[in-house]
Amino acid sequence: MENNYLDVAAKRNDPDYMQIAGDVKKDIGLRFKAACTLKEISLGEGLEQALKAWLEQDEQPRAK
């Protein structure tokens, strides 16, 4: 877990990263945190994966 804090500090100083914040319903937040814990990934990594999946889906051509 200690290494995770070092990763976060390094990313905050990296110009290729930015911080995103927002409010979500409590049940979604708790489920997200639990899923990240079960996968043994950081919340930032889980958020990045979720955003990539959402963007890929959003960028798909829409059927008419």
N, C-alpha and C positions, 0 to 999 in steps of 0.2 A: 504494500500500500504506500510505503514511503516513496518509492520510485514514481508513483502516480502524481504526487505533489510536485516533484521535480519536472515531470512532463508538462504539467499545467503551467508552471512558472516559465518554462522554456517557450511554450506556445504563445504566452502573453507577450513575449518580447520578439516573437517571430513576425515579420511583416506579411507573411503568407497566411496568417490566421487573423480572424476577427471574432469578437465576442458577440453572441446573439442571446437575447433574453426575452422572455414572454411569459404570460400567465396562461396556464391550462387548468382544466378541471382537476380537482384533487385525485379522483379515481384514475384518471389517465396518467397523471404524474407518478402516482404510486406504482401503477402497473409498469410504467416505463423504467422506473428505478429498479423494480424487482427483476424485470427482464434483463437489464444491464448487469445486475449482480449475478444472476444465474449464468449469464454468458461470460462472466468475469471480464467485462470491458468497462471502461470509464463512461460516465454519462456523456461526456463530450464525444467519445467515439460512437456511442449509440445514437446520439443526436445527428452526427455527421452521416451515419448509415441511413437513418430515417429520412433526413433531408434529401440525400441522393436518390433514394427510392421514390420519394414524392415528386422530385423534379423530373426524374425519368418518366414517371407516369404522366405528369402534367405536360411533358413535351411530346407525348405520343400524338400522332394525327388523330383528330376526332372524326368518328364515323358520322355521316349525315343521314 
